[in-house]
Amino acid sequence: MFEKILIANRGEIALRVLRACKELGIATVAVHSTADEHAMHVRLADESVCIGPPPVRDSYLNIPALLAACEITGADAVHPGYGFLSENARFAEILAEHGLHFIGPKPEHIRLMGDKIEAKRTAKRLGIPVVPGSDGAIVSDAAAYAIARNMGYPVLVKASAGGGGRGMKVARTEGDLPTALATARAESMAAFGDDTLYMEKYLVAPRHIEFQILGDGHGNAIHLGERDCSLQRRHQKLLEEGPSPALNVEQREALGETVAHAMRSLKYLSAGTIEFLYENGEFYFIEMNTRIQVEHPVTEMITDFDLVLEQIRVADGARLTIEQKDVSFHGHAIECRINAENPVSFRPSPGKIVHYHVPGGMGVRMDSAVYQGYTISPFYDSLLGKLIVHGKSRTECLMRLRRALDEFVVDGVDTTLPLFRALVRDKDILDGTYHIHWLEQFLARSSVEE
């Protein structure tokens, strides 16, 4: 087993990884920018190293600084968490070149699935259903027009290197296509340094459903069920639940086995998520995330399976200790991403937390790295923490979530708590009859009290 793990991240995921390491008896190294000097993961780690000033390019994305931190602390492995360098294949290769272990997928799988066009081709080859669309990159505007006419409008123009909704534009008519292409190219080049685009059929009101998988790199892989991530604003997930209220047991088992079989064929290593759009009883692959997800606690709550701990084990060469037949699901779990943002305008709200009280009780989990007196930095994302609630049924889970949200107190900064308090009282949420555009429509017609 690894002796010392450097956690190349910050915030709640750094603390989550740190806890798994401690339960395995592994020493930890926290890295931090000067802005994060007093962060919780820095306080709790066995060692800490400052790797630069607040801008991420000078600290959390500074590969030479991370290598130096490994060298001076004697760390033998790096866990990247999510975001930052977690899906950077070259970073994984550089670590290997320096005799260090990357706790994540093999570089070739990160690279393969990071290219959305190749990922789609691979999924199709492995028997995973895909969204109708272009066979590869759009080579010209003329080709884009021909593909769109053949598929029929509306269509979705997407960046091959994209993620988080960047480089993604809808063209509802042929007249919309020139602007969609130009805007998507510009966004993609600015965000990823690559303006390669492809096109898919735009589904009108699908759900966003993702399957959690885990492989050991030796040809063993399992799925751990699905999460419904359809409550989104501008392609950013706000609430996730599992199992999905839209699926039945037969659908779950059939598609779950399809994705697990695909990962066995690839000899995939580590955690990953296969993401689908689901509409009218059909699933369509959209992408694979080759990392731990923000919403992984939903799966942990309904399976009693520690995904981060297992990530560490298989990265060290261990084989999976369970087979698919050993995976069982119990109850229902929902996660709310609580952001330090204005609940109406969604403007970030950095500042000092004056009062902080998190809910408790049976079935309530809070993954957060903030505390009373902590200052939310303007330099990073606004995630304050994740409230995860479990119940024996979806109804019990929703009632418990309502109670937990009402107990939650954060003073000193704006938060999205009022939004979630409104959501868990809405009939469509209670009935589970929502889709990926539902939240935008809800926000347009509703008033959320600040």
C-alpha positions in Angstrom: 0.0 0.0 0.0 1.1 3.6 -0.6 3.0 5.2 2.3 2.2 8.8 1.7 -0.3 10.5 -0.7 -0.2 14.1 -1.9 -3.7 15.5 -2.4 -3.5 17.8 -5.5 -6.7 19.7 -4.8 -8.5 21.9 -2.3 -11.9 22.3 -0.6 -14.3 19.5 0.2 -12.8 16.9 -2.2 -9.3 17.4 -0.6 -10.8 16.7 2.8 -12.8 13.7 1.4 -9.6 12.1 0.1 -7.7 12.9 3.3 -10.3 11.1 5.3 -10.1 8.0 3.1 -6.3 8.0 3.4 -6.5 8.2 7.2 -8.8 5.2 7.4 -6.3 3.3 5.3 -3.4 4.4 7.6 -1.7 6.4 4.8 0.1 9.6 5.6 -1.2 12.7 3.8 0.3 15.8 2.2 -1.9 18.8 1.6 -0.9 21.4 -1.0 -2.3 24.9 -0.9 -2.1 28.4 -2.4 -1.4 31.3 -0.2 -5.2 32.0 -0.2 -5.8 28.6 1.3 -3.3 28.8 4.1 -6.0 28.3 6.7 -8.1 25.7 4.8 -9.4 22.7 6.7 -7.6 20.1 4.7 -4.3 22.0 5.4 -5.1 21.9 9.1 -5.8 18.2 9.2 -3.1 16.8 6.9 0.1 15.3 8.3 2.1 17.7 6.2 1.4 20.7 4.0 3.2 22.6 1.3 2.5 26.0 -0.2 2.7 25.7 -4.0 2.1 29.3 -5.1 -0.1 32.4 -5.2 -4.0 32.2 -5.6 -4.4 32.0 -9.4 -4.8 28.3 -10.2 -2.3 28.4 -13.0 0.4 29.4 -10.5 -0.7 26.9 -7.8 -3.1 24.0 -8.3 -2.3 23.7 -12.0 1.5 24.2 -11.4 2.9 20.8 -12.2 6.6 21.6 -11.3 5.4 22.9 -7.9 3.4 19.7 -7.3 6.4 17.5 -8.2 8.6 19.5 -5.9 6.1 19.1 -3.1 6.2 15.3 -3.7 10.0 15.3 -3.6 10.4 17.3 -0.4 7.7 15.3 1.5 8.5 11.9 0.1 5.0 11.3 -1.2 4.8 8.2 -3.5 1.3 8.8 -5.0 -0.9 11.7 -6.0 -4.7 11.9 -5.8 -6.0 14.7 -8.0 -9.6 14.8 -6.7 -11.9 16.3 -9.4 -11.3 19.3 -11.6 -7.9 20.8 -11.9 -5.5 18.1 -13.1 -7.8 15.1 -12.6 -8.3 14.5 -16.3 -4.9 15.6 -17.5 -3.3 12.6 -19.2 0.0 14.4 -19.5 0.1 15.0 -15.7 -0.4 11.3 -15.1 2.4 10.5 -17.5 4.7 13.0 -15.9 4.1 11.5 -12.4 5.0 8.1 -13.8 8.2 9.5 -15.3 9.1 10.7 -11.9 8.4 7.3 -10.2 5.1 8.5 -8.7 1.6 6.9 -8.9 -1.4 8.7 -10.2 -4.5 7.7 -8.4 -6.8 7.6 -11.3 -7.3 6.1 -14.8 -4.5 5.1 -17.2 -3.3 8.1 -19.3 -4.5 6.5 -22.5 -8.1 6.2 -21.2 -8.1 9.8 -19.9 -6.9 10.9 -23.4 -9.4 8.7 -25.2 -12.4 9.8 -23.2 -11.3 13.4 -23.1 -11.8 13.7 -26.8 -15.6 13.7 -27.1 -15.5 12.5 -30.7 -13.3 9.5 -30.0 -15.2 8.8 -26.9 -18.4 8.6 -28.9 -16.8 6.3 -31.5 -15.4 4.1 -28.7 -18.8 3.9 -27.0 -20.5 2.9 -30.2 -17.8 0.2 -30.8 -18.3 -1.2 -27.3 -22.1 -1.5 -27.8 -23.1 1.6 -25.8 -26.0 3.5 -27.4 -25.1 7.0 -28.6 -26.9 10.2 -29.6 -27.4 10.5 -33.4 -25.0 13.0 -34.9 -21.9 13.6 -36.9 -19.5 10.6 -37.3 -16.5 12.8 -36.4 -15.4 16.4 -36.4 -17.3 19.0 -38.4 -14.8 19.8 -41.3 -16.6 22.9 -42.6 -19.8 25.0 -42.2 -21.1 23.4 -45.4 -20.7 20.0 -43.9 -22.5 21.2 -40.7 -25.5 22.4 -42.8 -25.7 19.0 -44.5 -25.5 17.0 -41.3 -28.1 19.2 -39.6 -30.5 18.9 -42.6 -30.1 15.2 -42.5 -30.8 14.9 -38.8 -33.4 17.6 -38.6 -33.5 20.6 -36.2 -32.9 21.3 -33.4 -29.2 20.3 -33.3 -26.5 20.7 -30.6 -23.1 22.0 -31.6 -20.5 20.8 -29.1 -16.7 21.2 -28.5 -14.7 18.0 -28.9 -12.6 19.0 -25.9 -15.5 20.5 -24.0 -16.9 20.1 -20.6 -19.1 22.0 -18.1 -21.3 23.4 -20.9 -18.6 25.4 -22.5 -18.4 25.3 -26.3 -22.0 23.9 -26.5 -24.7 25.8 -28.5 -28.2 24.9 -29.7 -29.4 25.7 -33.2 -33.2 25.4 -33.4 -33.4 26.4 -37.0 -31.0 26.7 -40.0 -30.9 30.4 -39.4 -29.4 29.8 -35.9 -26.6 27.5 -37.1 -24.0 30.2 -38.2 -24.1 31.9 -34.8 -24.0 28.5 -33.0 -20.9 27.4 -34.9 -19.0 30.7 -34.5 -19.8 31.0 -30.8 -19.0 27.4 -30.0 -15.7 27.6 -31.8 -14.7 30.8 -30.0 -15.7 29.4 -26.6 -13.9 26.1 -27.2 -10.7 27.8 -28.3 -10.8 30.2 -25.3 -11.4 27.4 -22.8 -9.5 24.5 -24.2 -7.2 25.8 -26.9 -9.0 23.6 -29.5 -11.9 24.7 -31.7 -12.8 21.3 -33.0 -16.6 20.8 -33.1 -19.0 18.0 -33.6 -22.8 17.8 -33.8 -25.6 15.8 -32.2 -29.4 15.7 -32.4 -30.8 18.0 -29.7 -33.2 16.1 -27.5 -36.1 18.3 -26.4 -36.7 17.3 -22.7 -34.4 14.4 -21.8 -33.1 13.4 -18.3 -29.4 13.4 -17.5 -28.5 10.0 -16.1 -25.0 8.7 -15.3 -23.7 5.3 -14.3 -21.0 5.0 -11.7 -18.3 2.4 -12.7 -15.1 1.1 -11.0 -12.4 -1.0 -12.6 -9.1 -2.4 -11.4 -7.1 -2.3 -14.6 -7.0 -6.2 -14.7 -10.2 -6.6 -16.6 -12.5 -6.5 -13.7 -15.2 -3.8 -13.6 -18.5 -3.2 -11.9 -21.2 -0.6 -12.0 -22.7 0.9 -8.9 -26.0 2.0 -10.3 -27.1 5.4 -11.6 -27.6 8.9 -10.5 -30.1 11.3 -12.0 -28.4 14.7 -12.5 -31.2 16.4 -14.5 -31.6 19.4 -12.2 -29.1 21.8 -13.9 -28.6 25.4 -14.6 -26.5 26.3 -17.6 -25.3 22.7 -17.9 -24.1 22.8 -14.3 -25.6 20.2 -11.9 -27.2 21.5 -8.7 -29.1 18.5 -7.3 -28.4 14.8 -7.9 -30.3 11.7 -6.7 -30.1 8.0 -6.9 -31.7 5.8 -8.0 -33.4 7.8 -10.7 -37.1 8.0 -10.3 -37.4 7.5 -14.1 -35.9 4.1 -14.3 -37.0 0.6 -13.3 -34.9 -2.4 -12.2 -34.7 -4.0 -15.6 -33.4 -0.8 -17.3 -30.9 -0.3 -14.5 -29.5 -3.9 -14.8 -29.4 -3.9 -18.6 -27.6 -0.6 -19.1 -25.5 -1.1 -16.0 -24.2 -4.4 -17.4 -23.6 -2.8 -20.8 -21.3 -0.1 -19.4 -19.6 -2.5 -17.0 -18.8 -4.9 -19.8 -17.4 -2.0 -21.9 -15.1 -1.1 -19.0 -13.9 -4.7 -18.7 -13.1 -4.7 -22.4 -11.0 -1.5 -22.0 -9.4 -2.9 -18.8 -10.4 0.4 -17.3 -8.7 1.5 -14.0 -10.2 3.5 -11.2 -13.6 5.3 -10.8 -15.4 6.8 -13.8 -18.9 7.9 -14.9 -20.7 7.0 -18.1 -23.2 9.8 -18.8 -26.4 9.5 -20.9 -29.4 11.5 -22.0 -32.6 9.5 -21.5 -35.8 10.3 -23.4 -38.8 8.2 -24.4 -37.4 5.0 -23.0 -34.1 5.3 -24.9 -30.5 6.0 -23.6 -27.9 8.0 -25.5 -24.3 8.2 -24.5 -22.9 11.7 -24.2 -19.5 11.5 -22.5 -17.4 9.7 -19.9 -15.8 11.4 -17.0 -12.5 9.7 -16.0 -12.4 10.8 -12.4 -14.3 10.8 -9.2 -17.5 12.9 -9.5 -18.7 15.7 -7.2 -21.9 13.7 -6.7 -20.2 10.4 -5.8 -21.6 10.5 -2.2 -25.1 9.7 -3.6 -23.8 6.3 -4.8 -21.9 5.7 -1.5 -25.1 6.3 0.5 -27.1 3.7 -1.5 -24.4 1.1 -1.8 -22.3 1.4 1.4 -19.3 1.4 -0.9 -16.4 3.9 -0.3 -15.4 4.9 -3.8 -12.4 7.0 -2.9 -10.9 4.3 -0.7 -11.4 1.8 -3.5 -9.8 4.3 -6.0 -6.7 4.2 -3.8 -6.7 0.4 -3.4 -6.9 -0.3 -7.2 -4.3 2.4 -8.0 -1.9 0.4 -5.8 -2.5 -2.7 -8.0 -5.1 -4.4 -5.9 -8.0 -6.2 -7.6 -11.6 -5.5 -6.9 -12.8 -7.3 -3.8 -16.4 -7.6 -5.0 -18.2 -8.8 -8.1 -21.3 -7.4 -9.7 -23.5 -9.9 -8.0 -22.3 -8.6 -4.6 -23.5 -5.0 -5.3 -26.8 -4.2 -3.7 -28.8 -1.0 -3.5 -30.8 0.2 -0.6 -33.0 3.2 -0.1 -32.7 6.6 -1.8 -30.1 9.4 -1.6 -30.2 13.1 -2.8 -27.3 15.6 -2.9 -27.7 19.4 -3.0 -24.6 21.4 -4.0 -24.7 24.4 -1.7 -22.9 27.3 -3.3 -21.9 30.7 -1.9 -24.0 32.4 -4.5 -27.0 34.8 -4.5 -30.0 32.4 -4.9 -31.7 34.7 -7.5 -28.8 36.2 -9.6 -26.3 33.3 -8.9 -23.6 35.9 -8.4 -20.7 34.5 -6.3 -20.7 35.7 -2.8 -17.2 35.6 -1.3 -16.7 36.7 2.3 -16.4 35.6 5.9 -18.8 33.0 7.3 -20.1 34.5 10.6 -22.4 31.8 11.7 -22.3 28.2 10.5 -24.5 25.3 11.7 -24.9 22.2 9.6 -27.9 19.8 10.0 -27.5 16.4 11.6 -29.5 13.3 12.5 -30.0 9.9 10.9 -29.2 9.7 7.2 -27.7 13.2 6.9 -24.1 13.7 5.6 -22.4 17.0 5.0 -19.2 17.0 2.8 -17.7 20.5 3.3 -14.4 22.0 4.2 -15.7 25.4 5.5 -16.2 26.3 9.2 -17.4 29.3 11.2 -14.9 32.1 10.7 -13.7 30.7 7.3 -13.4 33.2 4.5 -14.8 32.1 1.1 -12.2 33.1 -1.4 -13.0 35.0 -4.7 -10.3 33.0 -6.5 -12.0 29.6 -6.7 -15.4 28.0 -7.4 -18.3 28.9 -5.1 -19.0 25.4 -3.7 -19.6 25.7 0.0 -20.4 22.1 0.5 -22.6 19.1 -0.4 -25.6 18.1 1.7 -26.4 14.4 1.2 -29.5 12.8 2.7 -30.5 9.1 2.7 -33.8 7.5 3.4 -35.4 4.1 3.1 -37.6 5.5 0.3 -37.6 8.5 -2.0 -40.5 10.1 0.0 -38.6 9.6 3.3 -35.5 11.0 1.7 -37.3 14.1 0.5 -38.9 14.8 3.9 -35.5 14.3 5.6 -33.9 16.7 3.1 -36.6 19.3 3.7 -35.9 19.1 7.4 -32.1 19.2 7.0 -32.3 22.3 4.7 -34.5 24.1 7.3 -31.8 23.4 10.0 -28.9 24.6 7.9 -27.6 28.1 8.9 -25.0 30.1 7.0 -24.6 33.8 7.8 -22.1 36.3 6.3 -22.4 35.2 2.7 -25.3 34.5 0.3 -26.0 30.9 -0.4 -28.3 28.8 -2.6 -30.1 27.3 0.4 -33.3 29.3 -0.3 -33.4 27.8 -3.8 -33.2 24.2 -2.5 -35.8 24.9 0.2 -38.2 26.0 -2.6 -37.3 23.0 -4.8 -38.1 20.3 -2.2 -41.6 21.7 -1.9 -42.3 21.8 -5.6 -44.8 19.2 -7.0 -42.7 18.2 -10.0 -39.7 17.5 -7.7 -41.8 15.5 -5.3 -43.3 13.6 -8.2 -39.9 13.1 -9.9 -41.2 14.5 -13.2 -38.4 16.8 -14.2 -35.8 17.0 -17.0 -32.6 18.9 -17.9 -34.4 22.1 -18.9 -36.9 22.0 -15.9 -34.8 24.1 -13.5 -34.3 26.9 -16.0 -38.0 27.0 -16.6 -38.7 26.9 -12.8 -36.3 29.9 -12.3 -38.0 31.9 -15.0 -41.5 31.5 -13.5 -40.7 31.5 -9.8 -39.5 33.9 -7.2 -37.0 32.6 -4.7 -36.8 34.6 -1.5 -33.2 35.6 -0.6 
